Amino acid sequence: MEVVNYIQQKDHLLLEGRTGLMKIIPYTKSIIRIRYTLENQFSEEESFFVEPDTQKNMEYSVEEKENTIIFSTRKVHIHINKNNAAFTYKDASGKLLTKEPKRGGKTLLPTEVLKPVYDDNTEIENSQNVDGARAKAVPIKHVVDRMAYQTKLEFEWANEEALYGLGSHEEGVLNLRGTHQYLYQQNMKAVVPVLVSTRGYGIIVDSYSTMKFHDDIHGSYIWTDVDSEMDYYFVYGPEFDQVVKSYRYLTGKAPLLPKWAFGYVQSKERYKSQEELISIIKEYRQRQIPLDLIVLDWRSWTGELWGQKSFDPDRFPNPTEMMEEIHKLNAKLMVSIWPIMSNDGPNHIEMKQKGYLLGNQANYDAFNKEARNLYWKQANEGIFSHGTDAWWCDCTEPFEADWVGEIKPEPEERLFINTQEAKKYLDPAYINAYSLLHSKGLYENQRQTTESKRVVNLTRSSYAGQQKYSAITWSGDIAANWKTLRNQIADGLNMCVTGIPYWTLDIGAFFVSDREQWFWNGDYQEGCEDLGYRELYVRWLQYGVFLPMFRSHGADTPREVWRFGEPDTPFYDTLVKYIKLRYRLMPYIYSVAGWVTHEDYTMMRTLAFDFRNDSNTYDIKDQYMFGPSFLVNPVTDPMYYESGSVELEVVPKKRSVYLPAGTDWYNFWTNQRLLGGQTIEADADLETMPLYVRAGAIVPIGPTIQYTSEETNLPIEIHVYKGNNGSFLWYDDEGDSYNYEKGAYATIPIRWEEQNNLLVIENRQGTYPGMKTSMELVLIIVSGEGENIDQRKIWYTGEQTIINF
């Protein structure tokens, strides 16, 4: 677009071209919105994920030069070439962040939007596969609904630049440079249209259609399939935490999950009765293995009434009493619900009578507020009113169509198959947003029903803004093999770097054995009887300890700890050791969760969050930071057994670990101190996942407990790792309810002054019901020298305490 005129308005700069309009809108000094249309005016459609009232009258300036218009806030300068509207983005010092090609980087291509037409004679084909019920309809015809645009936003990324984000996919790619990614919702694909660069900026694309990312032989660009105009945000950091904070300013803060959601979650496909659920919890309690949540997977309903949101009276004869007993055992229950309904169950009939079903007459229309309200009414009356605690919103990318056959379709074919199926029932401009609206309905309605229980929604899909609805995305129905474990680490990191804080997976993978279908390709026909699978499962669970949600789940084989051995055997003992470690770290983990909500922090952190200046970290996809202190290094190769319990010979029990530069590191298990900026061979026997703590870290560690709300008078340990100044904000609240939103929480700032060997525990700020007014603390100073540890006991009463070591 050639710029022929510009108009400086109070809240935006308007660029007029011979063939279009551009609008540059400063939302903050670091967030700039860019819109481009070929129409005579901009679209009035409201964003699904950007919060209202985020755009303020932010001060900006405009400077015109011979061939350039310069738009500036205090943080970002955009140089606009008058000849072709090519943008060059710089920071306030003039440092280049990124730029578009010299020919111009924004393209709009008109496209017809087709709408399928159904009538009362439309035939519905109902079926079931391993991924649940399916209903397919063939429209009687298609009509042109409107004209829209395909959009293409091009960049010239720098050679040394690394890019992350776009959600959780299945290829195990971390740094997206030199790759391509197809962005559509599918089992094992969860989309978030956010890119974050090590050059210190982010891109947020406000589109809900199919998208493509390319940085390959075809070019470097983001493409969207159907939009009324181009609409995106340029966000300056320069640090990743600042980009995430701006993302959440735009799209909404992440509410705090209940404390029990950070405990151990036991699930499998599937527990079939209330007796079985309760017996499993009792077994955990008898064995003194910590547990907080058990999960009821699909088919809680009666017979073949798929998606009915109520309990089968034969298998769950008294759900209210069941919940009372589960709660007496200090556990919680999560129940699976689906957006698809079939076989004329009561929920299905009611939705159909109201006209709230999509064209296949099975999936409810989550884009309709009244349909969302009815969906909640059904879920509340049939399930939540009995006292259940959490939702598992399965199959929230409801129109996958390629989970059949022996051979996995090619990526382009999968893109076509799945998006074409979705377009039969959803407007093609919105096929990526179903999960977002589904989560919105559940969250808003539960909040209106009660404030005493925080919303927990485990869901298989994601989109920008979904964090504000207390959604936790899991990575779908993955298969049990070492390659999948390796891939999942990068997949989760790319989800969390987008600003979506809560991601998890099936510990041990969903499919364990190998069957005819392409996706059922685990390596372990004998399940947990296979010593090879036991080794893989232990490594997976070690990794899972350091995920936002710590959850075991899957098909083919049981998942309870005792299925992997008995006490005094290595697999069993190692599993118990790491589950207990998760609970001992709960003061640290819940504090970090508090930061996620109150400070827009990110719990699971690609290394560039904390070491952006160390380019050696950019392509490391099997290590990450968990909070500010822990460098997590999962073991992703077998050392003891192949599948079939075949013993491996002469495999070193080591894994390579890069210790990022700029700090010393401590081996968590031995307290050995090591220099950063080097690669080491770390001990990695079965009992040991290499785990390192950054110098200057302050880590609160609690006693061994059996559930997150267990009260104990045992002391809390405060571990301080010498080598740098450090600080930690200890956060706590009731653990559930939304009283924290009204200020019912407490924080204790703790700092370590390295030069003075001084630990300062500041005055506690705030209070909440049930808070302990005093507590015993064991202060442990780790130096890595001599005897390694200096230890003191104190009694903290909420007032400033200074200890000189």
VOGU-3710 file (C-alpha; in Angstrom, 3 decimals, decimal comma):
1> mevvnyiqqk> 0,000/0,000/0,000  1,374/3,390/-0,978  0,729/5,909/1,793  -0,722/9,106/0,306  -1,878/10,786/3,517  -1,876/10,362/7,265  -4,187/11,753/9,934  -3,071/12,008/13,538  -6,060/11,326/15,798  -6,114/11,445/19,591
11> dhlllegrtg> -5,965/7,665/20,031  -4,492/6,448/16,730  -2,629/7,264/13,549  -4,603/6,687/10,354  -2,682/5,931/7,166  -4,574/6,438/3,910  -3,383/4,572/0,850  -4,437/4,405/-2,757  -5,902/0,958/-2,090  -6,537/0,718/1,616
21> lmkiipytks> -6,412/2,044/5,164  -4,074/1,299/8,048  -4,573/2,243/11,656  -1,814/2,244/14,276  -3,177/2,320/17,819  -1,028/2,592/20,967  -2,645/0,546/23,758  0,275/1,131/26,118  3,772/2,454/25,524  4,767/-1,171/24,756
31> iirirytlen> 1,656/-2,502/22,958  0,817/-1,293/19,461  -2,192/-2,533/17,519  -2,010/-2,507/13,696  -5,083/-2,859/11,495  -5,202/-3,003/7,704  -8,265/-3,102/5,458  -9,086/-2,705/1,769  -12,596/-1,548/2,660  -13,688/2,064/3,177
41> qfseeesffv> -13,894/1,551/6,923  -12,608/-0,825/9,551  -14,568/-3,793/10,857  -16,758/-3,280/13,924  -16,503/-6,919/15,009  -15,513/-7,339/18,641  -12,501/-9,417/19,564  -13,132/-12,746/21,255  -9,972/-12,566/23,327  -8,926/-8,931/23,823
51> epdtqknmey> -10,422/-7,467/26,971  -12,605/-4,353/26,633  -11,225/-1,012/27,821  -7,587/-2,028/27,354  -7,029/0,768/24,846  -6,332/4,064/26,605  -5,535/7,441/25,066  -1,834/6,684/25,128  0,512/9,506/24,175  2,360/9,044/20,900
61> sveekentii> 4,194/11,215/18,382  4,538/11,327/14,617  7,486/12,597/12,623  7,502/12,856/8,847  10,631/12,590/6,735  11,043/12,507/2,967  10,142/8,840/2,467  9,251/7,809/5,997  6,650/8,373/8,677  7,866/7,575/12,196
71> fstrkvhihi> 5,260/6,574/14,791  6,668/6,596/18,344  5,695/5,793/21,894  8,137/5,957/24,779  9,119/2,334/24,116  8,519/1,587/20,422  9,305/3,386/17,185  7,719/2,217/13,920  9,301/3,521/10,712  6,769/3,396/7,855
81> nknnaaftyk> 7,954/3,504/4,251  5,579/5,824/2,380  6,037/3,975/-0,917  4,795/0,571/0,261  3,896/0,855/3,987  6,710/-1,523/4,964  7,200/-1,317/8,734  10,514/-1,328/10,570  10,188/-1,798/14,348  12,789/-0,314/16,705
91> dasgklltke> 13,095/0,250/20,432  13,451/3,695/21,983  17,240/3,620/21,611  16,933/2,972/17,875  17,885/-0,710/18,068  16,311/-2,784/15,312  13,753/-5,278/16,605  12,342/-6,630/13,337  11,175/-5,428/9,948  9,009/-6,249/6,998
101> pkrggktllp> 10,406/-6,835/3,499  11,294/-3,734/1,509  8,429/-4,394/-0,896  5,957/-4,233/2,022  4,873/-7,004/4,336  1,069/-6,917/4,467  -1,165/-8,609/1,889  -4,941/-8,993/1,758  -6,459/-11,372/-0,811  -10,273/-11,337/-1,255
111> tevlkpvydd> -11,979/-14,674/-0,688  -15,576/-15,923/-0,677  -16,883/-17,260/2,634  -19,192/-20,202/2,044  -21,945/-21,160/4,461  -23,329/-24,710/4,596  -27,106/-25,074/4,513  -28,968/-27,824/6,371  -32,648/-28,634/6,597  -34,894/-31,135/8,354
121> nteiensqnv> -34,034/-33,799/5,771  -30,288/-33,595/6,379  -28,942/-37,042/7,129  -26,795/-37,410/10,245  -24,207/-40,172/10,372  -23,499/-41,085/14,008  -20,416/-43,112/14,903  -17,834/-43,696/17,585  -14,090/-44,053/17,440  -11,337/-44,205/20,010
131> dgarakavpi> -11,669/-40,429/20,423  -15,350/-40,597/21,345  -18,693/-40,040/19,654  -18,893/-38,378/16,270  -21,799/-37,011/14,244  -21,363/-35,991/10,624  -23,813/-34,194/8,375  -23,691/-33,432/4,661  -25,096/-29,988/3,879  -27,685/-29,818/1,116
141> khvvdrmayq> -25,762/-26,937/-0,434  -23,341/-24,083/0,197  -24,140/-20,416/-0,297  -21,844/-17,404/-0,361  -22,242/-15,766/3,027  -19,910/-12,791/2,516  -16,570/-11,677/1,182  -13,516/-11,672/3,426  -9,740/-11,822/3,074  -6,855/-14,148/3,380
151> tklefewane> -4,096/-12,202/5,127  -0,329/-12,519/4,956  2,014/-10,729/7,357  5,680/-11,031/6,340  8,893/-10,403/8,277  12,633/-10,436/7,754  13,825/-12,097/10,923  17,459/-11,717/11,990  19,854/-14,644/11,555  20,549/-15,050/15,280
161> ealyglgshe> 16,932/-14,531/16,313  14,954/-17,353/17,930  11,144/-17,503/17,836  8,865/-19,421/20,179  5,160/-19,917/20,727  2,075/-20,744/18,608  0,821/-23,280/21,160  1,363/-26,968/21,825  1,858/-29,167/18,787  3,312/-32,667/18,391
171> egvlnlrgth> 6,553/-32,250/16,490  8,838/-31,386/19,401  9,978/-28,114/17,810  11,064/-25,364/20,210  12,803/-22,649/18,190  10,465/-22,124/15,232  13,112/-20,638/12,949  13,535/-22,578/9,726  10,266/-24,454/10,225  6,588/-24,231/9,388
181> qylyqqnmka> 3,525/-24,893/11,524  -0,116/-25,383/10,620  -2,389/-23,770/13,197  -5,692/-25,553/13,584  -7,265/-27,293/16,559  -6,951/-31,049/16,710  -6,214/-33,834/19,163  -2,502/-33,206/19,979  -2,633/-29,672/18,492  -3,607/-26,650/20,605
191> vvpvlvstrg> -3,264/-23,217/19,019  -2,300/-19,847/20,494  -1,481/-17,225/17,800  1,387/-15,620/19,719  5,061/-15,436/18,741  7,827/-14,325/21,124  11,302/-13,357/19,913  14,678/-13,337/21,629  15,089/-9,884/20,061  12,695/-8,651/22,718
201> ygiivdsyst> 9,215/-8,474/21,198  6,049/-10,470/20,600  3,384/-10,696/17,887  -0,258/-11,428/18,768  -2,566/-12,101/15,812  -6,259/-11,424/16,411  -7,653/-14,104/14,124  -9,625/-17,308/14,769  -9,388/-18,971/11,379  -6,940/-21,561/10,145
211> mkfhddihgs> -3,446/-20,086/10,182  -0,001/-20,986/8,881  3,432/-19,990/10,103  6,331/-20,201/7,667  10,029/-19,522/8,003  11,296/-21,715/5,221  11,766/-21,872/1,470  8,294/-20,375/1,007  9,118/-17,240/2,997  8,833/-15,859/6,523
221> yiwtdvdsem> 5,248/-15,000/7,344  1,993/-15,590/9,205  -1,015/-16,417/7,000  -4,698/-16,495/7,949  -7,484/-18,152/5,994  -10,559/-15,941/6,584  -10,601/-12,491/8,183  -12,519/-9,288/7,661  -9,189/-7,417/7,893  -5,622/-7,822/9,145
231> dyyfvygpef> -5,445/-7,220/12,888  -2,411/-7,843/15,084  -0,456/-6,470/18,048  3,238/-5,697/18,249  4,422/-6,037/21,864  7,771/-4,816/23,129  9,396/-6,440/26,158  12,270/-6,702/25,898  12,149/-9,548/28,437  9,812/-12,483/27,915
241> dqvvksyryl> 8,101/-11,822/31,251  7,267/-8,307/30,045  5,842/-9,630/26,771  3,691/-12,096/28,729  2,533/-9,346/31,082  1,420/-7,271/28,097  -0,301/-10,307/26,565  -2,290/-10,803/29,773  -3,048/-7,095/29,974  -4,679/-7,453/26,570
251> tgkapllpkw> -6,342/-10,839/26,961  -6,994/-11,196/30,689  -5,273/-12,326/33,844  -5,054/-15,983/34,824  -7,173/-16,708/37,922  -5,514/-18,672/40,697  -6,204/-22,398/40,646  -6,985/-24,038/43,990  -3,984/-25,353/45,868  -5,172/-28,945/45,473
261> afgyvqsker> -4,904/-28,573/41,668  -1,112/-28,503/42,129  -1,103/-31,827/43,985  -0,915/-35,286/42,447  -3,743/-36,214/40,056  -4,546/-39,891/39,562  -6,458/-40,748/36,419  -6,815/-43,534/33,886  -9,112/-44,639/31,099  -11,187/-45,344/33,148
271> yksqeelisi> -12,618/-45,745/36,660  -16,077/-47,240/36,248  -17,906/-46,912/39,573  -18,028/-44,934/42,778  -16,711/-47,962/44,662  -13,644/-48,112/42,443  -12,960/-44,383/42,786  -13,143/-44,508/46,566  -11,107/-47,715/46,819  -8,252/-46,133/44,846
281> ikeyrqrqip> -8,177/-43,094/47,139  -8,190/-45,345/50,204  -5,292/-47,352/48,809  -3,246/-44,176/48,363  -4,030/-43,140/51,909  -3,187/-46,587/53,312  0,155/-46,588/51,484  0,801/-42,983/52,544  1,380/-41,856/48,967  0,223/-38,238/48,528
291> ldlivldwrs> -2,862/-37,635/46,389  -5,259/-34,715/45,910  -7,444/-35,419/42,894  -8,953/-38,446/41,220  -10,559/-38,298/37,776  -13,701/-39,830/36,350  -13,147/-40,195/32,612  -15,828/-40,628/29,934  -19,020/-42,694/30,281  -20,116/-41,456/33,672
301> wtgelwgqks> -23,515/-41,336/31,960  -26,036/-44,124/31,447  -25,520/-46,568/28,606  -25,015/-44,980/25,196  -26,344/-41,526/26,066  -23,085/-39,959/24,966  -22,368/-36,577/26,512  -25,241/-36,732/28,990  -24,082/-34,690/32,001  -25,296/-36,912/34,827
311> fdpdrfpnpt> -24,258/-40,051/36,692  -25,347/-43,587/35,777  -27,496/-44,594/38,783  -26,349/-48,222/38,582  -22,620/-47,420/38,893  -22,939/-44,189/40,869  -26,057/-44,837/42,944  -25,585/-41,897/45,307  -23,244/-39,269/43,877  -23,798/-36,830/46,735
321> emmeeihkln> -22,735/-39,432/49,314  -19,858/-40,410/47,024  -18,608/-36,844/47,047  -18,993/-36,581/50,820  -16,862/-39,695/51,267  -14,240/-38,486/48,775  -14,027/-35,178/50,634  -13,733/-36,948/53,992  -10,713/-38,713/52,511  -9,316/-35,224/51,745
331> aklmvsiwpi> -9,498/-35,757/48,008  -11,313/-34,086/45,113  -13,096/-35,378/42,009  -12,780/-34,194/38,405  -15,484/-35,338/35,963  -15,221/-35,563/32,171  -17,868/-33,740/30,139  -18,165/-33,423/26,371  -19,545/-30,793/23,983  -21,134/-33,517/21,847
341> msndgpnhie> -24,406/-35,253/22,718  -26,171/-38,103/20,974  -28,810/-40,842/21,159  -31,567/-38,544/22,423  -30,499/-38,347/26,023  -32,276/-35,684/28,105  -29,469/-33,144/27,571  -29,446/-33,838/23,846  -33,210/-33,468/23,457  -33,281/-30,225/25,451
351> mkqkgyllgn> -30,493/-28,707/23,345  -32,217/-29,811/20,144  -35,580/-28,386/21,183  -33,980/-25,029/21,953  -32,194/-24,966/18,592  -28,789/-24,809/20,281  -27,074/-27,556/18,272  -24,748/-27,086/15,321  -25,436/-28,536/11,884  -24,581/-32,097/12,898
361> qanydafnke> -27,330/-31,937/15,557  -24,894/-33,208/18,167  -22,380/-30,531/19,179  -23,811/-27,601/21,085  -23,173/-24,098/19,755  -20,610/-22,632/22,149  -20,731/-19,329/20,218  -24,306/-18,815/21,445  -24,455/-17,397/24,981  -27,847/-18,927/25,689
371> arnlywkqan> -26,546/-22,327/24,567  -23,559/-21,931/26,910  -25,933/-21,107/29,753  -28,058/-24,185/29,069  -24,926/-26,337/28,884  -23,957/-25,094/32,355  -27,488/-25,650/33,706  -27,272/-29,275/32,611  -23,769/-29,758/34,007  -24,693/-28,118/37,290
381> egifshgtda> -27,890/-30,047/37,840  -26,453/-33,405/36,820  -22,913/-33,208/38,222  -21,727/-30,067/40,028  -24,668/-29,867/42,441  -23,561/-33,199/43,944  -20,340/-31,601/45,176  -17,870/-32,384/42,385  -14,804/-30,184/42,219  -13,379/-29,899/38,716
391> wwcdctepfe> -14,180/-30,276/35,030  -12,464/-32,198/32,342  -13,729/-30,620/29,117  -12,709/-33,273/26,648  -12,742/-33,040/22,852  -12,976/-29,251/22,729  -11,683/-29,234/19,144  -14,846/-31,121/18,344  -14,488/-31,875/14,647  -11,281/-33,840/14,188
401> adwvgeikpe> -11,712/-36,193/11,252  -8,451/-38,041/10,670  -8,319/-40,411/13,649  -8,926/-43,420/11,453  -6,820/-45,785/9,417  -3,453/-47,456/9,710  -1,337/-44,721/8,094  -1,012/-41,204/9,427  -1,993/-38,710/6,712  0,577/-36,219/5,498
411> peerlfintq> 0,576/-32,863/7,360  -1,077/-30,956/4,509  -3,698/-33,666/4,150  -4,417/-33,577/7,889  -4,807/-29,807/7,696  -7,322/-30,162/4,872  -9,292/-33,069/6,367  -9,742/-31,494/9,775  -10,407/-27,906/8,762  -12,893/-28,951/6,077
421> eakkyldpay> -14,793/-30,996/8,640  -14,883/-28,053/11,068  -16,084/-25,699/8,324  -19,173/-27,872/7,858  -20,471/-26,657/11,205  -18,544/-23,515/12,163  -17,965/-20,238/10,386  -14,498/-20,636/8,804  -13,417/-17,345/10,387  -13,889/-18,866/13,864
431> inaysllhsk> -12,978/-22,549/13,695  -10,060/-22,118/16,120  -12,163/-20,424/18,839  -14,587/-23,166/19,950  -12,621/-24,096/23,057  -12,251/-20,444/24,046  -16,008/-19,883/24,084  -16,716/-23,274/25,670  -14,318/-22,418/28,508  -15,862/-18,971/28,861
441> glyenqrqtt> -19,343/-20,396/29,432  -18,170/-22,870/32,034  -16,085/-20,325/33,942  -18,572/-17,483/33,974  -21,484/-19,696/34,980  -19,640/-21,481/37,778  -18,480/-18,106/39,106  -22,119/-16,978/39,146  -23,167/-20,189/40,897  -20,577/-20,145/43,696
451> eskrvvnltr> -17,510/-18,257/44,843  -16,469/-20,982/47,276  -14,876/-23,249/44,656  -12,304/-22,006/42,173  -12,946/-23,123/38,621  -10,690/-25,895/37,323  -11,115/-26,858/33,671  -8,757/-29,382/32,110  -9,272/-29,127/28,361  -7,635/-30,500/25,230
461> ssyagqqkys> -7,642/-27,320/23,197  -6,593/-23,729/23,732  -6,611/-20,257/22,299  -5,414/-16,786/23,171  -7,283/-15,469/26,198  -8,320/-18,873/27,469  -6,148/-18,420/30,569  -8,712/-15,985/32,009  -11,205/-18,865/32,245  -9,082/-21,077/34,551
471> aitwsgdiaa> -8,327/-23,499/31,738  -5,462/-25,996/31,851  -4,589/-27,421/28,434  -3,289/-30,941/28,108  -1,471/-32,190/25,041  -3,911/-34,833/23,873  -3,767/-38,570/23,281  -0,036/-39,112/22,885  1,735/-42,475/22,591  4,212/-44,151/24,956
481> nwktlrnqia> 7,674/-44,007/23,447  10,840/-42,100/24,215  10,532/-39,819/21,179  7,143/-38,595/22,356  8,522/-37,835/25,809  11,331/-35,800/24,252  8,919/-33,938/21,971  6,497/-33,078/24,747  9,032/-30,927/26,614  9,360/-28,487/23,709
491> dglnmcvtgi> 5,636/-28,632/23,011  4,777/-27,541/26,545  7,382/-24,782/26,561  5,976/-23,310/23,353  2,512/-23,283/24,903  3,618/-21,504/28,074  5,780/-18,885/26,333  2,621/-17,547/24,668  1,210/-16,396/28,010  -0,969/-19,465/28,629
501> pywtldigaf> 0,416/-20,518/32,043  -1,170/-23,905/32,687  -0,260/-26,886/30,501  0,107/-30,576/31,229  0,120/-34,034/29,643  -0,686/-37,674/30,268  2,180/-38,953/32,409  3,095/-42,266/30,787  1,210/-41,288/27,590  -2,352/-42,182/26,664
511> fvsdreqwfw> -1,690/-45,041/24,218  0,788/-47,567/25,615  0,488/-50,518/23,244  0,635/-50,753/19,441  -2,526/-51,412/17,450  -3,693/-51,008/13,872  -4,584/-47,301/13,989  -1,766/-44,853/13,204  -2,099/-42,972/16,487  -2,139/-46,078/18,714
521> ngdyqegced> 1,595/-46,565/18,469  2,999/-47,133/21,926  5,955/-49,467/22,313  4,728/-51,594/25,221  2,243/-54,387/24,573  2,429/-55,616/28,161  1,851/-52,201/29,691  3,099/-51,771/33,240  4,258/-55,395/33,322  6,966/-54,411/30,836
531> lgyrelyvrw> 10,123/-53,245/32,639  10,832/-50,991/29,654  7,536/-49,194/30,224  8,205/-48,959/33,944  11,441/-47,137/33,209  9,754/-44,802/30,732  6,920/-44,145/33,184  9,330/-43,267/36,000  11,139/-40,782/33,768  7,825/-39,315/32,634
541> lqygvflpmf> 6,646/-38,868/36,194  9,955/-37,266/37,230  9,348/-34,712/34,493  5,699/-34,355/35,525  6,681/-33,230/39,027  7,848/-30,004/37,398  4,764/-29,279/35,305  1,986/-26,875/36,291  -0,415/-29,825/36,724  1,012/-33,173/37,885
551> rshgadtpre> -1,293/-35,762/36,332  -1,068/-39,430/35,415  -3,515/-40,685/32,806  -3,903/-43,095/29,919  -5,365/-46,214/28,374  -4,147/-49,786/27,901  -2,665/-50,271/31,371  -3,301/-49,194/34,983  -1,469/-46,117/36,311  -1,591/-46,381/40,090
561> vwrfgepdtp> 1,824/-46,396/41,734  1,569/-49,962/43,039  1,116/-51,265/39,480  4,842/-50,564/38,998  6,070/-52,647/41,911  5,876/-52,745/45,675  7,792/-50,951/48,446  11,543/-51,590/48,435  11,617/-52,064/44,669  13,271/-49,392/42,530
571> fydtlvkyik> 10,395/-48,315/40,292  7,857/-48,061/43,107  10,243/-46,330/45,492  11,325/-43,799/42,874  7,750/-42,933/41,974  6,891/-42,374/45,638  10,068/-40,324/46,152  9,131/-37,898/43,385  5,466/-37,606/44,331  6,576/-36,717/47,846
581> lryrlmpyiy> 9,056/-34,214/46,417  6,189/-32,467/44,610  4,385/-32,064/47,930  7,486/-30,900/49,782  7,903/-28,206/47,126  4,295/-27,036/47,525  5,175/-23,769/49,355  7,435/-22,900/46,410  4,979/-24,083/43,730  1,945/-22,349/45,220
591> svagwvthed> 3,920/-19,143/45,658  4,852/-19,243/41,985  1,181/-19,883/41,153  0,343/-16,782/43,158  2,793/-14,809/41,037  1,109/-16,133/37,884  -2,129/-14,509/39,008  -0,879/-11,403/40,770  2,252/-10,617/38,721  1,521/-12,295/35,352
601> ytmmrtlafd> 4,434/-14,675/35,888  5,135/-17,861/33,922  5,762/-21,076/35,844  7,157/-23,317/33,076  9,866/-21,297/31,342  11,885/-21,848/28,200  15,475/-20,890/29,041  15,242/-17,629/27,079  12,907/-16,273/29,769  15,813/-16,053/32,198
611> frndsntydi> 18,877/-16,315/29,935  17,964/-14,351/26,820  21,485/-12,966/26,671  22,975/-16,466/26,496  22,367/-17,564/22,894  23,553/-21,070/23,789  20,132/-21,590/25,390  18,041/-20,734/22,332  17,834/-24,220/20,838  17,897/-26,286/24,040
621> kdqymfgpsf> 14,524/-28,002/24,030  14,927/-30,631/26,759  15,779/-28,294/29,668  13,757/-25,484/31,208  13,246/-23,400/34,324  10,430/-24,240/36,728  9,838/-20,958/38,492  12,874/-18,783/39,173  15,045/-21,407/40,865  14,952/-24,883/39,314
631> lvnpvtdpmy> 16,703/-25,969/36,132  14,820/-29,121/35,115  16,543/-31,729/32,917  14,290/-34,705/32,168  15,895/-37,974/31,147  14,594/-38,848/27,680  16,547/-41,952/26,710  16,351/-45,507/28,082  19,245/-46,651/30,281  18,006/-49,935/31,704
641> yesgsvelev> 15,428/-51,679/29,472  14,060/-51,796/25,965  10,413/-52,683/25,396  9,706/-56,318/26,161  11,771/-56,089/29,383  14,970/-56,561/27,379  17,863/-55,404/29,554  20,237/-52,857/28,046  23,953/-53,378/28,440  26,655/-50,803/29,254
651> vpkkrsvylp> 24,503/-47,666/28,961  26,000/-44,736/30,902  23,645/-43,449/33,594  24,298/-39,845/32,595  22,687/-37,078/30,598  24,221/-33,952/29,111  23,152/-30,732/30,839  23,944/-27,159/29,832  24,234/-24,832/32,822  23,325/-21,340/31,541
661> agtdwynfwt> 25,926/-18,599/31,884  25,789/-15,689/34,286  25,283/-17,653/37,495  26,572/-20,615/39,472  24,427/-23,726/39,843  23,873/-26,261/42,623  23,103/-29,927/42,178  19,810/-30,210/44,100  20,589/-33,743/45,249  24,202/-33,277/46,382
671> nqrllggqti> 24,539/-29,473/46,854  27,647/-29,526/44,626  28,319/-26,039/43,246  29,164/-25,636/39,547  30,020/-22,755/37,237  27,462/-21,629/34,666  28,256/-21,438/30,963  29,379/-25,062/30,672  27,986/-28,401/29,556  28,359/-31,261/32,022
681> eadadletmp> 27,561/-34,958/32,119  25,129/-35,214/35,020  24,357/-38,318/37,057  21,035/-39,725/35,886  20,457/-43,168/37,383  16,833/-44,262/37,729  16,405/-42,502/41,063  17,928/-39,250/39,786  16,552/-36,745/37,348  19,278/-34,079/37,051
691> lyvragaivp> 17,966/-31,022/38,893  19,902/-27,806/39,496  19,202/-24,699/41,550  20,383/-21,242/40,570  22,790/-19,435/42,914  20,904/-16,786/44,861  17,742/-18,888/44,900  15,528/-18,967/47,991  13,338/-22,070/48,072  10,724/-22,807/50,782
701> igptiqytse> 10,331/-26,554/51,258  7,620/-28,082/53,420  7,316/-31,376/55,281  5,974/-34,558/53,704  2,183/-34,343/53,598  -0,520/-36,575/52,121  -2,659/-33,831/50,558  -2,168/-30,121/49,997  -4,537/-28,965/52,752  -3,045/-31,209/55,448
711> etnlpieihv> -2,268/-29,255/58,596  1,006/-30,001/60,350  3,134/-28,318/63,011  6,348/-29,480/61,387  8,695/-26,670/60,343  9,086/-25,179/56,886  12,628/-25,187/55,529  13,982/-22,101/53,781  16,874/-23,142/51,530  19,208/-20,345/50,447
721> ykgnngsflw> 21,750/-21,071/47,728  24,746/-18,772/48,069  26,524/-17,036/45,221  24,267/-14,093/44,365  21,828/-11,758/46,020  18,393/-13,292/45,946  14,765/-12,705/46,812  11,549/-14,685/47,033  7,961/-13,605/47,667  6,291/-16,340/49,704
731> yddegdsyny> 2,586/-16,389/48,892  -0,276/-18,195/50,613  -4,044/-18,007/50,988  -6,990/-20,254/51,930  -6,227/-22,579/49,043  -9,682/-22,332/47,529  -12,507/-19,753/47,057  -12,114/-16,372/45,419  -11,526/-14,423/48,608  -7,990/-13,751/47,388
741> ekgayatipi> -9,542/-11,401/44,822  -10,748/-9,304/47,761  -7,271/-9,207/49,294  -7,503/-12,291/51,521  -3,947/-13,542/51,067  -0,562/-13,092/52,697  2,925/-12,533/51,348  6,298/-12,709/53,083  9,194/-11,065/51,210  12,483/-12,871/51,836
751> rweeqnnllv> 15,857/-11,654/50,622  19,452/-12,818/50,797  22,294/-10,295/50,894  25,306/-12,176/49,595  28,001/-9,687/50,580  26,747/-9,457/54,160  25,735/-13,128/54,551  22,402/-11,758/55,712  18,955/-13,341/55,415  16,075/-10,916/55,905
761> ienrqgtypg> 12,529/-12,199/56,371  10,337/-9,136/56,121  7,033/-8,338/57,801  4,169/-10,466/56,589  1,745/-8,466/54,473  -1,947/-9,337/54,522  -4,022/-12,030/56,147  -6,596/-14,680/55,295  -9,026/-16,910/57,251  -7,243/-19,798/58,950
771> mktsmelvli> -3,778/-18,311/58,539  -1,170/-19,424/61,044  0,087/-16,373/62,889  3,425/-17,983/63,660  5,499/-20,864/62,340  8,772/-22,638/62,913  11,330/-22,160/60,164  14,552/-24,029/59,521  16,960/-21,778/57,662  19,441/-23,718/55,514
781> ivsgegenid> 22,311/-21,910/53,799  23,842/-23,959/50,982  27,303/-22,890/49,860  28,814/-25,913/48,145  31,949/-25,537/50,268  33,252/-27,368/53,298  30,395/-28,929/55,230  28,129/-27,234/52,714  25,299/-26,228/55,022  24,697/-23,708/57,780
791> qrkiwytgeq> 21,410/-24,323/59,565  19,380/-22,304/62,093  15,936/-22,679/63,592  13,763/-19,663/64,283  10,178/-18,928/65,226  8,617/-16,487/62,765  5,668/-14,460/64,068  5,069/-12,221/61,081  7,508/-9,487/62,003  10,800/-8,685/60,305
801> tiinf> 13,544/-11,121/61,228  17,213/-10,603/60,308  19,695/-13,462/60,596  23,411/-13,033/60,049  25,264/-16,152/58,925
//
